[in-house]
Amino acid sequence: MSVASFPSSFFRSSVWFTAFAVWLVALWFLSGRPVPEAPTVDIPGFDKVLHFTYFLIGAILLSIALHLRRDPRRASFPWSLLVVTISLAAIGALDEWHQSWIPTRSGNDLGDWIADVLGSLTGALACKVLLQYLPKHSTP
């Protein structure tokens, strides 16, 4: 599939910022629910994999949104990497604090937060690689 076959809205930063906002609302909703009593996966560290993956997705959404902005100073890779990693690290910390108030949740888990930060960093770095394959002037 060529880049030209994507709808032009695909290249608007507002679409990606909206997707990131949906990601953020979903995080708040998922974290605000008590852990269900259904059987869970009993693999050591599996929750860290979930944290890593969820924050990797959030980092990709935010990185693409920042990349598609019109301001070239604020679309540079170092700036984007810093903004994405720090923003998602703060969101991860707030998420852990939020979970500490939810019955049956154990918040303030340093391991979960580290998985959040590593997922964010990995997502931002992966996005740098992915965005190299898009044409420079593909935005409308």
PAPA-265461 format. One record per residue (C-alpha): residue number from 1; residue in one letter; x, y, z. Coordinates in Angstrom, 1 decimal. Example, Ala and Ser with C-alpha at 12.3 -4.5 7.8 and 13.67 -1.06 7.14 Angstrom:
# residues 2
1:A:12.3:-4.5:7.8
2:S:13.7:-1.1:7.1
//
This chain:
# residues 140
1:M:0.0:0.0:0.0
2:S:1.5:3.3:-1.0
3:V:1.4:6.4:1.1
4:A:-0.7:8.1:-1.6
5:S:-3.5:5.6:-1.0
6:F:-4.0:6.8:2.6
7:P:-6.8:9.4:3.1
8:S:-5.4:13.0:3.6
9:S:-6.8:13.0:7.2
10:F:-4.3:10.3:8.1
11:F:-1.6:13.0:7.8
12:R:-3.2:15.5:10.1
13:S:-1.7:15.9:13.6
14:S:-5.2:16.5:15.0
15:V:-6.3:13.0:14.1
16:W:-3.3:11.6:16.0
17:F:-3.7:13.9:19.0
18:T:-7.4:12.7:19.1
19:A:-6.2:9.1:19.0
20:F:-3.8:9.9:21.9
21:A:-6.6:11.5:23.8
22:V:-8.8:8.4:23.4
23:W:-5.8:6.3:24.5
24:L:-5.5:8.5:27.6
25:V:-9.2:8.3:28.5
26:A:-9.1:4.5:28.0
27:L:-6.1:4.3:30.4
28:W:-8.0:6.3:33.0
29:F:-11.1:4.1:32.6
30:L:-9.1:0.8:32.7
31:S:-7.1:1.9:35.7
32:G:-10.2:3.1:37.6
33:R:-11.9:-0.2:37.6
34:P:-11.3:-2.8:40.3
35:V:-9.5:-5.9:39.2
36:P:-12.1:-8.5:38.0
37:E:-12.3:-11.7:40.0
38:A:-12.1:-13.8:36.9
39:P:-9.1:-16.0:36.5
40:T:-6.0:-14.1:35.4
41:V:-2.9:-15.1:33.5
42:D:-0.4:-16.4:36.0
43:I:2.8:-15.5:34.2
44:P:5.4:-13.7:36.3
45:G:5.8:-10.2:35.0
46:F:2.9:-10.3:32.6
47:D:1.4:-7.1:34.0
48:K:4.7:-5.4:33.2
49:V:4.4:-6.6:29.6
50:L:0.9:-5.1:29.5
51:H:2.1:-1.8:30.9
52:F:5.1:-1.7:28.4
53:T:2.8:-2.5:25.5
54:Y:0.1:0.0:26.4
55:F:2.6:2.9:26.8
56:L:4.4:1.9:23.7
57:I:1.2:2.4:21.8
58:G:0.6:5.8:23.5
59:A:4.1:6.9:22.6
60:I:3.6:6.0:19.0
61:L:0.4:7.9:18.8
62:L:1.9:11.0:20.4
63:S:5.1:10.8:18.4
64:I:3.2:10.7:15.1
65:A:1.0:13.7:16.2
66:L:4.1:15.7:17.1
67:H:5.9:14.7:13.9
68:L:2.9:16.0:11.8
69:R:2.9:19.4:13.4
70:R:3.7:22.3:11.2
71:D:6.3:23.8:13.5
72:P:9.6:22.3:12.4
73:R:11.4:23.2:15.6
74:R:8.9:21.2:17.6
75:A:8.8:18.3:15.2
76:S:12.5:17.5:15.6
77:F:13.3:14.0:16.8
78:P:15.2:15.0:20.0
79:W:12.5:17.4:21.1
80:S:9.8:14.8:20.3
81:L:11.6:12.0:22.1
82:L:12.0:14.2:25.2
83:V:8.4:15.4:25.2
84:V:6.9:12.0:24.6
85:T:9.1:10.2:27.2
86:I:8.6:12.9:29.9
87:S:4.9:13.3:29.2
88:L:4.2:9.5:29.3
89:A:6.4:9.0:32.4
90:A:4.3:11.7:34.2
91:I:1.1:10.0:32.9
92:G:2.4:6.6:34.1
93:A:3.2:8.1:37.6
94:L:-0.3:9.6:37.8
95:D:-1.8:6.3:36.7
96:E:0.0:4.5:39.5
97:W:-1.1:7.1:42.0
98:H:-4.7:6.8:40.6
99:Q:-4.7:3.0:41.0
100:S:-3.7:3.3:44.7
101:W:-7.2:4.7:45.4
102:I:-9.0:1.9:43.6
103:P:-10.2:-1.1:45.6
104:T:-8.4:-4.3:44.7
105:R:-5.7:-2.4:42.8
106:S:-2.1:-2.0:44.0
107:G:-0.9:1.4:42.8
108:N:2.5:3.1:43.3
109:D:4.3:0.1:41.8
110:L:7.8:1.2:40.7
111:G:8.1:-1.8:38.4
112:D:4.9:-0.8:36.6
113:W:6.1:2.7:36.2
114:I:9.5:1.6:34.9
115:A:7.6:-0.6:32.3
116:D:5.6:2.5:31.4
117:V:8.7:4.6:30.8
118:L:10.5:1.9:28.9
119:G:7.5:1.3:26.7
120:S:7.2:5.1:26.1
121:L:10.9:5.3:25.2
122:T:10.7:2.3:22.9
123:G:7.6:3.6:21.2
124:A:9.2:7.0:20.5
125:L:12.3:5.4:19.2
126:A:10.3:2.9:17.0
127:C:8.3:5.8:15.7
128:K:11.5:7.5:14.5
129:V:12.4:4.4:12.5
130:L:8.8:4.1:11.1
131:L:8.5:7.8:10.1
132:Q:11.7:7.5:8.0
133:Y:9.6:5.6:5.4
134:L:7.1:8.4:5.0
135:P:7.8:11.0:2.4
136:K:8.9:14.4:3.8
137:H:6.1:16.4:2.2
138:S:3.2:14.0:2.6
139:T:1.2:16.3:4.9
140:P:-1.6:18.3:3.3
//
